[in-house]
Amino acid sequence: MPRLEKLAQQYKNQPDVLFLSLNMDSDPGLIDPFLEQHKLTLPVLPAYDYVTDALKIDSIPRNWIVGPHGIVRLKGNGYDATDKWQQGMKDAVEKVRLSGDVAPPPAVSPGGLSR
């Protein structure tokens, strides 16, 4: 996760990129101590039931790059503890960003509030 944290930090000022981790521990109370111990700041969601029941995932890590419309653009399995993984993920993020898959502007009602 340190390489994911480093990658997330490179994009922290890019509003069109968000890194999120889904945690598969059955005890969500383990998340915060782990993040503090490893000095990680990226968002981590407790997602045991979602990952096992809805996504049907039985091995980790998994990586998804989702476009602004919620469509999975790239996915992969595994992790390489070298700079190769980090650069590959950065290249993949940039590929999706440069693909022109941009979210439409939010619809605005006459009162000025987004729908």
N, C-alpha and C positions, 0 to 999 in steps of 0.2 A: 503493500500500500504506500510506502514512501515515494515510489516513482509516480503513482497515481496522484498523490498529493502534490508532488513537484509539477506535474503536468497541469493540474488544476490551478496552481498558483500562476502559471504562465498565462492562463486565460481569465484570471479573476476580474479583470477590467473589461472583458468582452461580454456585453449583455446578451449576445446571441449564443453563448456557449455555457453549459452547466454540467458539472460533473457531480454524479450522485452515486452512492454505493448502497446496494441492497444487502442487508445483513441477514445471514441464514442461521444465526444462533437461535435456538429455541428459547433461550433466556435473554430477553432484551436488556436486562440489567448489566450485561457484560459489555455493552457497547461503549458507554461513556468512559469507564476505566481504561479500556483498550485505547480509545482515541487520546485520552490524556497521557497515558504511558508512552505512546508513540508520537505525541505532539502532532496529531492530525487534525485538520480543521474542515475537511470536506464534509458535506452533508451525508449522513448515514441513516437510513431508515430501517427500522426493524421490519423484516418482510418474510419471516420464515413460512407462514401459511401461504402468502402470495407466491413466493418462489416455488415451493413444493407442490401446491395444489393448482394454481392458475397457470404458471409457466412450465410446470412439470420438469423442473431442472433437478438433476441429481449429481451434477459435478460443477465445481467452481474452480477458478473464476470464469465468468462470462463477460463479454464486453459488447455493448450495443452503442451504436451511434444513431440517434433518432433525430430526424429533421424537425423543423418547427411546426409541421402539421401533425406530428405524432407518428409518422411513418418510419419504421426501422429501415435505415439506409445501408448500414453495414453491421455485421455481427461476427464475433469470433470467440473462440474458446481458448482458455489458458493464459499463461503469463510467462514472460521471459524476464528474468531478474537482471538483465543487462540493459544498456541504453538502447538496444535494438527495439525493444517493446515500446519504450517511451517515444522514440522517433516514429515508429510505425503508427502509433495511435495519433500522434500529432499530424502526420501526413493524412491519415484517414479523416480526422476532424476537418482539416483544411479542404480536403476533397469535397466533403459534404457542404462546407461553408461556401465554396466557390462554385458549386453546382447550380446556383441560381434558385435553390429550393428555399425561398424566403417566405416567411409568414406574411399574410396580407395584413394591412393595418387594421386595428380594431374598429368595428362598426360603431359609429357615434350616433346616439339618438338626438333629437332636437334639443333636449335638455342638457346636452353635453356629457352624458354618462355613457360609458361603454355598455353594450348589450351583452 
